[in-house]
Amino acid sequence: MKDGTFYTGMTDNLERRIEEHNAGIMKYTSGHGSWILVHSESCLSRTEARAREKYWKSGIGREERDAKLK
């Protein structure tokens, strides 16, 4: 995000989800302006997707994200 904010989540329709965030439909993301996709992963199950989301929201996941973006 241009203001330095990152959003981490999961969805079964990535294109729709980004459109919803950019349209201001989602409360958390509506005040941050235009969102751009910087990373996505595909998972075989919802359980696996939740585990990956939890990882990326953890301290070590955020550290890995920041290191990759440098």
N, CA, C, O and CB atoms as a CASP TS submission, in Angstrom:
PFRMAT TS
TARGET T0000
AUTHOR 0000-0000-0000
METHOD Language model
MODEL 1
PARENT N/A
ATOM      1  N   MET     1       0.828  -1.181   0.000  1.00  0.00           N
ATOM      2  CA  MET     1       0.000   0.000   0.000  1.00  0.00           C
ATOM      3  C   MET     1       0.869   1.239   0.000  1.00  0.00           C
ATOM      4  O   MET     1       1.937   1.255   0.612  1.00  0.00           O
ATOM      5  CB  MET     1      -0.940   0.001   1.196  1.00  0.00           C
ATOM      6  N   LYS     2       0.427   2.252  -0.667  1.00  0.00           N
ATOM      7  CA  LYS     2       1.249   3.458  -0.782  1.00  0.00           C
ATOM      8  C   LYS     2       1.496   4.146   0.554  1.00  0.00           C
ATOM      9  O   LYS     2       2.472   4.883   0.692  1.00  0.00           O
ATOM     10  CB  LYS     2       0.598   4.427  -1.726  1.00  0.00           C
ATOM     11  N   ASP     3       0.625   3.920   1.549  1.00  0.00           N
ATOM     12  CA  ASP     3       0.859   4.530   2.862  1.00  0.00           C
ATOM     13  C   ASP     3       1.664   3.609   3.786  1.00  0.00           C
ATOM     14  O   ASP     3       1.814   3.899   4.973  1.00  0.00           O
ATOM     15  CB  ASP     3      -0.476   4.885   3.519  1.00  0.00           C
ATOM     16  N   GLY     4       2.178   2.507   3.244  1.00  0.00           N
ATOM     17  CA  GLY     4       3.000   1.585   4.020  1.00  0.00           C
ATOM     18  C   GLY     4       2.214   0.499   4.723  1.00  0.00           C
ATOM     19  O   GLY     4       2.800  -0.314   5.437  1.00  0.00           O
ATOM     20  N   THR     5       0.909   0.464   4.541  1.00  0.00           N
ATOM     21  CA  THR     5       0.056  -0.531   5.168  1.00  0.00           C
ATOM     22  C   THR     5       0.015  -1.795   4.315  1.00  0.00           C
ATOM     23  O   THR     5      -0.056  -1.729   3.088  1.00  0.00           O
ATOM     24  CB  THR     5      -1.363   0.027   5.381  1.00  0.00           C
ATOM     25  N   PHE     6       0.060  -2.940   4.978  1.00  0.00           N
ATOM     26  CA  PHE     6      -0.087  -4.220   4.284  1.00  0.00           C
ATOM     27  C   PHE     6      -1.339  -4.901   4.781  1.00  0.00           C
ATOM     28  O   PHE     6      -1.684  -4.808   5.959  1.00  0.00           O
ATOM     29  CB  PHE     6       1.152  -5.129   4.496  1.00  0.00           C
ATOM     30  N   TYR     7      -2.021  -5.586   3.879  1.00  0.00           N
ATOM     31  CA  TYR     7      -3.202  -6.364   4.234  1.00  0.00           C
ATOM     32  C   TYR     7      -2.899  -7.815   3.914  1.00  0.00           C
ATOM     33  O   TYR     7      -2.412  -8.122   2.826  1.00  0.00           O
ATOM     34  CB  TYR     7      -4.482  -5.864   3.473  1.00  0.00           C
ATOM     35  N   THR     8      -3.181  -8.702   4.841  1.00  0.00           N
ATOM     36  CA  THR     8      -3.003 -10.130   4.635  1.00  0.00           C
ATOM     37  C   THR     8      -4.341 -10.799   4.858  1.00  0.00           C
ATOM     38  O   THR     8      -4.988 -10.580   5.882  1.00  0.00           O
ATOM     39  CB  THR     8      -1.913 -10.717   5.582  1.00  0.00           C
ATOM     40  N   GLY     9      -4.761 -11.615   3.903  1.00  0.00           N
ATOM     41  CA  GLY     9      -6.035 -12.302   4.028  1.00  0.00           C
ATOM     42  C   GLY     9      -6.096 -13.491   3.107  1.00  0.00           C
ATOM     43  O   GLY     9      -5.115 -13.832   2.447  1.00  0.00           O
ATOM     44  N   MET    10      -7.246 -14.119   3.064  1.00  0.00           N
ATOM     45  CA  MET    10      -7.441 -15.261   2.179  1.00  0.00           C
ATOM     46  C   MET    10      -8.780 -15.134   1.472  1.00  0.00           C
ATOM     47  O   MET    10      -9.714 -14.513   1.980  1.00  0.00           O
ATOM     48  CB  MET    10      -7.365 -16.589   2.963  1.00  0.00           C
ATOM     49  N   THR    11      -8.854 -15.734   0.292  1.00  0.00           N
ATOM     50  CA  THR    11     -10.071 -15.663  -0.507  1.00  0.00           C
ATOM     51  C   THR    11     -10.081 -16.801  -1.519  1.00  0.00           C
ATOM     52  O   THR    11      -9.039 -17.389  -1.809  1.00  0.00           O
ATOM     53  CB  THR    11     -10.186 -14.296  -1.221  1.00  0.00           C
ATOM     54  N   ASP    12     -11.241 -17.106  -2.047  1.00  0.00           N
ATOM     55  CA  ASP    12     -11.323 -18.082  -3.136  1.00  0.00           C
ATOM     56  C   ASP    12     -11.441 -17.375  -4.493  1.00  0.00           C
ATOM     57  O   ASP    12     -11.572 -18.025  -5.530  1.00  0.00           O
ATOM     58  CB  ASP    12     -12.527 -19.029  -2.920  1.00  0.00           C
ATOM     59  N   ASN    13     -11.392 -16.025  -4.473  1.00  0.00           N
ATOM     60  CA  ASN    13     -11.463 -15.252  -5.708  1.00  0.00           C
ATOM     61  C   ASN    13     -10.630 -13.984  -5.532  1.00  0.00           C
ATOM     62  O   ASN    13     -11.132 -12.956  -5.079  1.00  0.00           O
ATOM     63  CB  ASN    13     -12.945 -14.907  -6.077  1.00  0.00           C
ATOM     64  N   LEU    14      -9.368 -14.072  -5.892  1.00  0.00           N
ATOM     65  CA  LEU    14      -8.418 -12.994  -5.643  1.00  0.00           C
ATOM     66  C   LEU    14      -8.794 -11.700  -6.362  1.00  0.00           C
ATOM     67  O   LEU    14      -8.751 -10.625  -5.763  1.00  0.00           O
ATOM     68  CB  LEU    14      -7.036 -13.424  -6.065  1.00  0.00           C
ATOM     69  N   GLU    15      -9.157 -11.793  -7.622  1.00  0.00           N
ATOM     70  CA  GLU    15      -9.508 -10.591  -8.390  1.00  0.00           C
ATOM     71  C   GLU    15     -10.682  -9.850  -7.753  1.00  0.00           C
ATOM     72  O   GLU    15     -10.644  -8.628  -7.604  1.00  0.00           O
ATOM     73  CB  GLU    15      -9.851 -10.966  -9.842  1.00  0.00           C
ATOM     74  N   ARG    16     -11.726 -10.595  -7.376  1.00  0.00           N
ATOM     75  CA  ARG    16     -12.895  -9.985  -6.743  1.00  0.00           C
ATOM     76  C   ARG    16     -12.518  -9.318  -5.424  1.00  0.00           C
ATOM     77  O   ARG    16     -12.978  -8.218  -5.121  1.00  0.00           O
ATOM     78  CB  ARG    16     -13.985 -11.037  -6.508  1.00  0.00           C
ATOM     79  N   ARG    17     -11.683  -9.991  -4.649  1.00  0.00           N
ATOM     80  CA  ARG    17     -11.297  -9.483  -3.333  1.00  0.00           C
ATOM     81  C   ARG    17     -10.541  -8.156  -3.439  1.00  0.00           C
ATOM     82  O   ARG    17     -10.795  -7.233  -2.665  1.00  0.00           O
ATOM     83  CB  ARG    17     -10.438 -10.515  -2.602  1.00  0.00           C
ATOM     84  N   ILE    18      -9.617  -8.061  -4.388  1.00  0.00           N
ATOM     85  CA  ILE    18      -8.881  -6.807  -4.586  1.00  0.00           C
ATOM     86  C   ILE    18      -9.835  -5.703  -5.021  1.00  0.00           C
ATOM     87  O   ILE    18      -9.729  -4.571  -4.551  1.00  0.00           O
ATOM     88  CB  ILE    18      -7.757  -6.989  -5.634  1.00  0.00           C
ATOM     89  N   GLU    19     -10.766  -6.026  -5.917  1.00  0.00           N
ATOM     90  CA  GLU    19     -11.762  -5.033  -6.350  1.00  0.00           C
ATOM     91  C   GLU    19     -12.595  -4.543  -5.175  1.00  0.00           C
ATOM     92  O   GLU    19     -12.879  -3.349  -5.078  1.00  0.00           O
ATOM     93  CB  GLU    19     -12.681  -5.626  -7.429  1.00  0.00           C
ATOM     94  N   GLU    20     -12.994  -5.452  -4.272  1.00  0.00           N
ATOM     95  CA  GLU    20     -13.770  -5.063  -3.095  1.00  0.00           C
ATOM     96  C   GLU    20     -12.979  -4.117  -2.200  1.00  0.00           C
ATOM     97  O   GLU    20     -13.518  -3.124  -1.710  1.00  0.00           O
ATOM     98  CB  GLU    20     -14.193  -6.302  -2.303  1.00  0.00           C
ATOM     99  N   HIS    21     -11.712  -4.421  -1.988  1.00  0.00           N
ATOM    100  CA  HIS    21     -10.877  -3.552  -1.147  1.00  0.00           C
ATOM    101  C   HIS    21     -10.729  -2.178  -1.786  1.00  0.00           C
ATOM    102  O   HIS    21     -10.859  -1.163  -1.102  1.00  0.00           O
ATOM    103  CB  HIS    21      -9.485  -4.185  -0.918  1.00  0.00           C
ATOM    104  N   ASN    22     -10.463  -2.131  -3.076  1.00  0.00           N
ATOM    105  CA  ASN    22     -10.266  -0.856  -3.755  1.00  0.00           C
ATOM    106  C   ASN    22     -11.559  -0.056  -3.900  1.00  0.00           C
ATOM    107  O   ASN    22     -11.516   1.166  -4.049  1.00  0.00           O
ATOM    108  CB  ASN    22      -9.664  -1.094  -5.115  1.00  0.00           C
ATOM    109  N   ALA    23     -12.700  -0.729  -3.858  1.00  0.00           N
ATOM    110  CA  ALA    23     -13.984  -0.042  -3.941  1.00  0.00           C
ATOM    111  C   ALA    23     -14.439   0.499  -2.587  1.00  0.00           C
ATOM    112  O   ALA    23     -15.447   1.201  -2.500  1.00  0.00           O
ATOM    113  CB  ALA    23     -15.036  -0.979  -4.498  1.00  0.00           C
ATOM    114  N   GLY    24     -13.697   0.172  -1.538  1.00  0.00           N
ATOM    115  CA  GLY    24     -14.050   0.662  -0.208  1.00  0.00           C
ATOM    116  C   GLY    24     -15.133  -0.150   0.476  1.00  0.00           C
ATOM    117  O   GLY    24     -15.722   0.303   1.457  1.00  0.00           O
ATOM    118  N   ILE    25     -15.401  -1.341  -0.028  1.00  0.00           N
ATOM    119  CA  ILE    25     -16.453  -2.187   0.546  1.00  0.00           C
ATOM    120  C   ILE    25     -16.030  -2.773   1.896  1.00  0.00           C
ATOM    121  O   ILE    25     -16.862  -2.953   2.786  1.00  0.00           O
ATOM    122  CB  ILE    25     -16.810  -3.320  -0.426  1.00  0.00           C
ATOM    123  N   MET    26     -14.751  -3.066   2.042  1.00  0.00           N
ATOM    124  CA  MET    26     -14.254  -3.684   3.260  1.00  0.00           C
ATOM    125  C   MET    26     -13.870  -2.585   4.265  1.00  0.00           C
ATOM    126  O   MET    26     -13.092  -1.689   3.940  1.00  0.00           O
ATOM    127  CB  MET    26     -13.037  -4.610   2.952  1.00  0.00           C
ATOM    128  N   LYS    27     -14.412  -2.659   5.467  1.00  0.00           N
ATOM    129  CA  LYS    27     -14.227  -1.595   6.459  1.00  0.00           C
ATOM    130  C   LYS    27     -12.753  -1.307   6.763  1.00  0.00           C
ATOM    131  O   LYS    27     -12.338  -0.149   6.734  1.00  0.00           O
ATOM    132  CB  LYS    27     -14.942  -1.965   7.740  1.00  0.00           C
ATOM    133  N   TYR    28     -11.963  -2.337   7.051  1.00  0.00           N
ATOM    134  CA  TYR    28     -10.560  -2.127   7.429  1.00  0.00           C
ATOM    135  C   TYR    28      -9.766  -1.474   6.310  1.00  0.00           C
ATOM    136  O   TYR    28      -8.966  -0.574   6.563  1.00  0.00           O
ATOM    137  CB  TYR    28      -9.911  -3.450   7.812  1.00  0.00           C
ATOM    138  N   THR    29      -9.976  -1.915   5.081  1.00  0.00           N
ATOM    139  CA  THR    29      -9.137  -1.450   3.977  1.00  0.00           C
ATOM    140  C   THR    29      -9.676  -0.202   3.289  1.00  0.00           C
ATOM    141  O   THR    29      -8.984   0.371   2.447  1.00  0.00           O
ATOM    142  CB  THR    29      -8.986  -2.543   2.967  1.00  0.00           C
ATOM    143  N   SER    30     -10.870   0.230   3.613  1.00  0.00           N
ATOM    144  CA  SER    30     -11.499   1.345   2.889  1.00  0.00           C
ATOM    145  C   SER    30     -10.782   2.677   3.080  1.00  0.00           C
ATOM    146  O   SER    30     -10.848   3.526   2.190  1.00  0.00           O
ATOM    147  CB  SER    30     -12.930   1.489   3.329  1.00  0.00           C
ATOM    148  N   GLY    31     -10.116   2.891   4.179  1.00  0.00           N
ATOM    149  CA  GLY    31      -9.484   4.169   4.430  1.00  0.00           C
ATOM    150  C   GLY    31      -8.049   4.293   3.949  1.00  0.00           C
ATOM    151  O   GLY    31      -7.382   5.288   4.231  1.00  0.00           O
ATOM    152  N   HIS    32      -7.571   3.292   3.226  1.00  0.00           N
ATOM    153  CA  HIS    32      -6.164   3.287   2.833  1.00  0.00           C
ATOM    154  C   HIS    32      -5.932   3.556   1.348  1.00  0.00           C
ATOM    155  O   HIS    32      -4.783   3.547   0.906  1.00  0.00           O
ATOM    156  CB  HIS    32      -5.556   1.974   3.192  1.00  0.00           C
ATOM    157  N   GLY    33      -6.961   3.791   0.580  1.00  0.00           N
ATOM    158  CA  GLY    33      -6.770   4.100  -0.838  1.00  0.00           C
ATOM    159  C   GLY    33      -6.645   2.860  -1.703  1.00  0.00           C
ATOM    160  O   GLY    33      -7.228   1.821  -1.392  1.00  0.00           O
ATOM    161  N   SER    34      -5.896   2.961  -2.774  1.00  0.00           N
ATOM    162  CA  SER    34      -5.758   1.858  -3.734  1.00  0.00           C
ATOM    163  C   SER    34      -4.772   0.808  -3.239  1.00  0.00           C
ATOM    164  O   SER    34      -3.679   1.126  -2.770  1.00  0.00           O
ATOM    165  CB  SER    34      -5.309   2.391  -5.097  1.00  0.00           C
ATOM    166  N   TRP    35      -5.183  -0.443  -3.356  1.00  0.00           N
ATOM    167  CA  TRP    35      -4.351  -1.569  -2.942  1.00  0.00           C
ATOM    168  C   TRP    35      -3.751  -2.218  -4.179  1.00  0.00           C
ATOM    169  O   TRP    35      -4.385  -2.283  -5.232  1.00  0.00           O
ATOM    170  CB  TRP    35      -5.171  -2.603  -2.118  1.00  0.00           C
ATOM    171  N   ILE    36      -2.521  -2.698  -4.038  1.00  0.00           N
ATOM    172  CA  ILE    36      -1.892  -3.453  -5.117  1.00  0.00           C
ATOM    173  C   ILE    36      -1.438  -4.793  -4.555  1.00  0.00           C
ATOM    174  O   ILE    36      -1.063  -4.896  -3.387  1.00  0.00           O
ATOM    175  CB  ILE    36      -0.692  -2.666  -5.742  1.00  0.00           C
ATOM    176  N   LEU    37      -1.476  -5.803  -5.391  1.00  0.00           N
ATOM    177  CA  LEU    37      -1.072  -7.148  -4.991  1.00  0.00           C
ATOM    178  C   LEU    37       0.446  -7.248  -5.064  1.00  0.00           C
ATOM    179  O   LEU    37       1.040  -6.961  -6.103  1.00  0.00           O
ATOM    180  CB  LEU    37      -1.744  -8.230  -5.891  1.00  0.00           C
ATOM    181  N   VAL    38       1.075  -7.653  -3.964  1.00  0.00           N
ATOM    182  CA  VAL    38       2.521  -7.840  -3.965  1.00  0.00           C
ATOM    183  C   VAL    38       2.908  -9.304  -3.807  1.00  0.00           C
ATOM    184  O   VAL    38       4.054  -9.668  -4.071  1.00  0.00           O
ATOM    185  CB  VAL    38       3.151  -7.022  -2.859  1.00  0.00           C
ATOM    186  N   HIS    39       1.974 -10.149  -3.381  1.00  0.00           N
ATOM    187  CA  HIS    39       2.281 -11.570  -3.193  1.00  0.00           C
ATOM    188  C   HIS    39       0.979 -12.351  -3.100  1.00  0.00           C
ATOM    189  O   HIS    39       0.011 -11.888  -2.496  1.00  0.00           O
ATOM    190  CB  HIS    39       3.150 -11.796  -1.919  1.00  0.00           C
ATOM    191  N   SER    40       0.957 -13.531  -3.698  1.00  0.00           N
ATOM    192  CA  SER    40      -0.175 -14.440  -3.510  1.00  0.00           C
ATOM    193  C   SER    40       0.338 -15.872  -3.501  1.00  0.00           C
ATOM    194  O   SER    40       1.392 -16.174  -4.060  1.00  0.00           O
ATOM    195  CB  SER    40      -1.248 -14.244  -4.625  1.00  0.00           C
ATOM    196  N   GLU    41      -0.413 -16.733  -2.867  1.00  0.00           N
ATOM    197  CA  GLU    41      -0.093 -18.156  -2.797  1.00  0.00           C
ATOM    198  C   GLU    41      -1.377 -18.936  -3.039  1.00  0.00           C
ATOM    199  O   GLU    41      -2.466 -18.487  -2.682  1.00  0.00           O
ATOM    200  CB  GLU    41       0.550 -18.535  -1.416  1.00  0.00           C
ATOM    201  N   SER    42      -1.240 -20.104  -3.646  1.00  0.00           N
ATOM    202  CA  SER    42      -2.374 -21.014  -3.815  1.00  0.00           C
ATOM    203  C   SER    42      -2.231 -22.145  -2.808  1.00  0.00           C
ATOM    204  O   SER    42      -1.134 -22.652  -2.576  1.00  0.00           O
ATOM    205  CB  SER    42      -2.449 -21.571  -5.278  1.00  0.00           C
ATOM    206  N   CYS    43      -3.344 -22.529  -2.219  1.00  0.00           N
ATOM    207  CA  CYS    43      -3.358 -23.616  -1.241  1.00  0.00           C
ATOM    208  C   CYS    43      -4.362 -24.667  -1.673  1.00  0.00           C
ATOM    209  O   CYS    43      -5.320 -24.373  -2.388  1.00  0.00           O
ATOM    210  CB  CYS    43      -3.695 -23.089   0.177  1.00  0.00           C
ATOM    211  N   LEU    44      -4.135 -25.889  -1.235  1.00  0.00           N
ATOM    212  CA  LEU    44      -5.008 -26.999  -1.616  1.00  0.00           C
ATOM    213  C   LEU    44      -6.248 -27.112  -0.737  1.00  0.00           C
ATOM    214  O   LEU    44      -7.221 -27.766  -1.115  1.00  0.00           O
ATOM    215  CB  LEU    44      -4.238 -28.292  -1.563  1.00  0.00           C
ATOM    216  N   SER    45      -6.218 -26.477   0.436  1.00  0.00           N
ATOM    217  CA  SER    45      -7.368 -26.560   1.334  1.00  0.00           C
ATOM    218  C   SER    45      -7.525 -25.251   2.099  1.00  0.00           C
ATOM    219  O   SER    45      -6.595 -24.449   2.189  1.00  0.00           O
ATOM    220  CB  SER    45      -7.215 -27.745   2.315  1.00  0.00           C
ATOM    221  N   ARG    46      -8.703 -25.057   2.640  1.00  0.00           N
ATOM    222  CA  ARG    46      -8.964 -23.872   3.463  1.00  0.00           C
ATOM    223  C   ARG    46      -8.109 -23.906   4.734  1.00  0.00           C
ATOM    224  O   ARG    46      -7.654 -22.864   5.207  1.00  0.00           O
ATOM    225  CB  ARG    46     -10.468 -23.785   3.827  1.00  0.00           C
ATOM    226  N   THR    47      -7.897 -25.088   5.278  1.00  0.00           N
ATOM    227  CA  THR    47      -7.066 -25.249   6.474  1.00  0.00           C
ATOM    228  C   THR    47      -5.631 -24.803   6.196  1.00  0.00           C
ATOM    229  O   THR    47      -5.024 -24.098   7.002  1.00  0.00           O
ATOM    230  CB  THR    47      -7.086 -26.715   6.953  1.00  0.00           C
ATOM    231  N   GLU    48      -5.100 -25.222   5.050  1.00  0.00           N
ATOM    232  CA  GLU    48      -3.746 -24.812   4.675  1.00  0.00           C
ATOM    233  C   GLU    48      -3.692 -23.294   4.454  1.00  0.00           C
ATOM    234  O   GLU    48      -2.723 -22.642   4.844  1.00  0.00           O
ATOM    235  CB  GLU    48      -3.287 -25.562   3.396  1.00  0.00           C
ATOM    236  N   ALA    49      -4.721 -22.743   3.835  1.00  0.00           N
ATOM    237  CA  ALA    49      -4.762 -21.299   3.588  1.00  0.00           C
ATOM    238  C   ALA    49      -4.777 -20.527   4.903  1.00  0.00           C
ATOM    239  O   ALA    49      -4.085 -19.517   5.033  1.00  0.00           O
ATOM    240  CB  ALA    49      -5.997 -20.929   2.742  1.00  0.00           C
ATOM    241  N   ARG    50      -5.552 -20.987   5.873  1.00  0.00           N
ATOM    242  CA  ARG    50      -5.593 -20.326   7.189  1.00  0.00           C
ATOM    243  C   ARG    50      -4.226 -20.366   7.871  1.00  0.00           C
ATOM    244  O   ARG    50      -3.801 -19.390   8.490  1.00  0.00           O
ATOM    245  CB  ARG    50      -6.650 -20.993   8.093  1.00  0.00           C
ATOM    246  N   ALA    51      -3.545 -21.505   7.752  1.00  0.00           N
ATOM    247  CA  ALA    51      -2.220 -21.634   8.364  1.00  0.00           C
ATOM    248  C   ALA    51      -1.228 -20.665   7.713  1.00  0.00           C
ATOM    249  O   ALA    51      -0.415 -20.055   8.406  1.00  0.00           O
ATOM    250  CB  ALA    51      -1.707 -23.087   8.243  1.00  0.00           C
ATOM    251  N   ARG    52      -1.292 -20.523   6.392  1.00  0.00           N
ATOM    252  CA  ARG    52      -0.395 -19.592   5.690  1.00  0.00           C
ATOM    253  C   ARG    52      -0.725 -18.147   6.067  1.00  0.00           C
ATOM    254  O   ARG    52       0.176 -17.332   6.263  1.00  0.00           O
ATOM    255  CB  ARG    52      -0.504 -19.782   4.154  1.00  0.00           C
ATOM    256  N   GLU    53      -2.016 -17.835   6.168  1.00  0.00           N
ATOM    257  CA  GLU    53      -2.420 -16.485   6.575  1.00  0.00           C
ATOM    258  C   GLU    53      -1.878 -16.189   7.976  1.00  0.00           C
ATOM    259  O   GLU    53      -1.337 -15.111   8.222  1.00  0.00           O
ATOM    260  CB  GLU    53      -3.974 -16.338   6.545  1.00  0.00           C
ATOM    261  N   LYS    54      -2.025 -17.140   8.879  1.00  0.00           N
ATOM    262  CA  LYS    54      -1.534 -16.967  10.245  1.00  0.00           C
ATOM    263  C   LYS    54      -0.021 -16.754  10.244  1.00  0.00           C
ATOM    264  O   LYS    54       0.485 -15.918  10.994  1.00  0.00           O
ATOM    265  CB  LYS    54      -1.903 -18.189  11.113  1.00  0.00           C
ATOM    266  N   TYR    55       0.706 -17.501   9.410  1.00  0.00           N
ATOM    267  CA  TYR    55       2.156 -17.335   9.324  1.00  0.00           C
ATOM    268  C   TYR    55       2.508 -15.927   8.867  1.00  0.00           C
ATOM    269  O   TYR    55       3.339 -15.270   9.494  1.00  0.00           O
ATOM    270  CB  TYR    55       2.763 -18.369   8.367  1.00  0.00           C
ATOM    271  N   TRP    56       1.893 -15.450   7.786  1.00  0.00           N
ATOM    272  CA  TRP    56       2.236 -14.134   7.238  1.00  0.00           C
ATOM    273  C   TRP    56       1.864 -13.003   8.198  1.00  0.00           C
ATOM    274  O   TRP    56       2.428 -11.913   8.111  1.00  0.00           O
ATOM    275  CB  TRP    56       1.534 -13.926   5.897  1.00  0.00           C
ATOM    276  N   LYS    57       0.931 -13.245   9.102  1.00  0.00           N
ATOM    277  CA  LYS    57       0.555 -12.245  10.098  1.00  0.00           C
ATOM    278  C   LYS    57       1.427 -12.320  11.351  1.00  0.00           C
ATOM    279  O   LYS    57       1.365 -11.437  12.207  1.00  0.00           O
ATOM    280  CB  LYS    57      -0.904 -12.416  10.478  1.00  0.00           C
ATOM    281  N   SER    58       2.238 -13.371  11.458  1.00  0.00           N
ATOM    282  CA  SER    58       3.113 -13.532  12.627  1.00  0.00           C
ATOM    283  C   SER    58       4.334 -12.632  12.491  1.00  0.00           C
ATOM    284  O   SER    58       4.606 -12.094  11.418  1.00  0.00           O
ATOM    285  CB  SER    58       3.549 -15.011  12.792  1.00  0.00           C
ATOM    286  N   GLY    59       5.056 -12.477  13.574  1.00  0.00           N
ATOM    287  CA  GLY    59       6.267 -11.660  13.555  1.00  0.00           C
ATOM    288  C   GLY    59       7.287 -12.147  12.542  1.00  0.00           C
ATOM    289  O   GLY    59       7.853 -11.348  11.797  1.00  0.00           O
ATOM    290  N   ILE    60       7.527 -13.449  12.508  1.00  0.00           N
ATOM    291  CA  ILE    60       8.518 -13.981  11.572  1.00  0.00           C
ATOM    292  C   ILE    60       8.030 -13.861  10.125  1.00  0.00           C
ATOM    293  O   ILE    60       8.834 -13.645   9.218  1.00  0.00           O
ATOM    294  CB  ILE    60       8.832 -15.449  11.904  1.00  0.00           C
ATOM    295  N   GLY    61       6.735 -13.998   9.907  1.00  0.00           N
ATOM    296  CA  GLY    61       6.180 -13.828   8.563  1.00  0.00           C
ATOM    297  C   GLY    61       6.317 -12.397   8.078  1.00  0.00           C
ATOM    298  O   GLY    61       6.665 -12.160   6.921  1.00  0.00           O
ATOM    299  N   ARG    62       6.044 -11.437   8.963  1.00  0.00           N
ATOM    300  CA  ARG    62       6.210 -10.024   8.593  1.00  0.00           C
ATOM    301  C   ARG    62       7.673  -9.699   8.317  1.00  0.00           C
ATOM    302  O   ARG    62       7.976  -8.926   7.408  1.00  0.00           O
ATOM    303  CB  ARG    62       5.670  -9.109   9.704  1.00  0.00           C
ATOM    304  N   GLU    63       8.584 -10.285   9.100  1.00  0.00           N
ATOM    305  CA  GLU    63      10.012 -10.077   8.854  1.00  0.00           C
ATOM    306  C   GLU    63      10.405 -10.618   7.486  1.00  0.00           C
ATOM    307  O   GLU    63      11.146  -9.965   6.751  1.00  0.00           O
ATOM    308  CB  GLU    63      10.854 -10.748   9.953  1.00  0.00           C
ATOM    309  N   GLU    64       9.915 -11.808   7.136  1.00  0.00           N
ATOM    310  CA  GLU    64      10.218 -12.394   5.828  1.00  0.00           C
ATOM    311  C   GLU    64       9.653 -11.516   4.708  1.00  0.00           C
ATOM    312  O   GLU    64      10.324 -11.268   3.707  1.00  0.00           O
ATOM    313  CB  GLU    64       9.644 -13.831   5.728  1.00  0.00           C
ATOM    314  N   ARG    65       8.422 -11.051   4.885  1.00  0.00           N
ATOM    315  CA  ARG    65       7.798 -10.162   3.884  1.00  0.00           C
ATOM    316  C   ARG    65       8.646  -8.916   3.662  1.00  0.00           C
ATOM    317  O   ARG    65       8.941  -8.551   2.524  1.00  0.00           O
ATOM    318  CB  ARG    65       6.373  -9.754   4.327  1.00  0.00           C
ATOM    319  N   ASP    66       9.033  -8.273   4.748  1.00  0.00           N
ATOM    320  CA  ASP    66       9.819  -7.045   4.648  1.00  0.00           C
ATOM    321  C   ASP    66      11.168  -7.288   3.975  1.00  0.00           C
ATOM    322  O   ASP    66      11.622  -6.471   3.175  1.00  0.00           O
ATOM    323  CB  ASP    66      10.033  -6.446   6.031  1.00  0.00           C
ATOM    324  N   ALA    67      11.814  -8.427   4.306  1.00  0.00           N
ATOM    325  CA  ALA    67      13.101  -8.744   3.699  1.00  0.00           C
ATOM    326  C   ALA    67      12.951  -8.969   2.196  1.00  0.00           C
ATOM    327  O   ALA    67      13.808  -8.546   1.420  1.00  0.00           O
ATOM    328  CB  ALA    67      13.716  -9.982   4.364  1.00  0.00           C
ATOM    329  N   LYS    68      11.875  -9.628   1.781  1.00  0.00           N
ATOM    330  CA  LYS    68      11.645  -9.881   0.357  1.00  0.00           C
ATOM    331  C   LYS    68      11.340  -8.601  -0.402  1.00  0.00           C
ATOM    332  O   LYS    68      11.647  -8.500  -1.590  1.00  0.00           O
ATOM    333  CB  LYS    68      10.505 -10.868   0.175  1.00  0.00           C
ATOM    334  N   LEU    69      10.749  -7.634   0.255  1.00  0.00           N
ATOM    335  CA  LEU    69      10.365  -6.390  -0.418  1.00  0.00           C
ATOM    336  C   LEU    69      11.517  -5.394  -0.526  1.00  0.00           C
ATOM    337  O   LEU    69      11.405  -4.401  -1.245  1.00  0.00           O
ATOM    338  CB  LEU    69       9.210  -5.746   0.316  1.00  0.00           C
ATOM    339  N   LYS    70      12.612  -5.641   0.171  1.00  0.00           N
ATOM    340  CA  LYS    70      13.753  -4.711   0.105  1.00  0.00           C
ATOM    341  C   LYS    70      14.509  -4.872  -1.185  1.00  0.00           C
ATOM    342  O   LYS    70      15.496  -4.173  -1.413  1.00  0.00           O
ATOM    343  CB  LYS    70      14.698  -4.924   1.282  1.00  0.00           C
TER
END
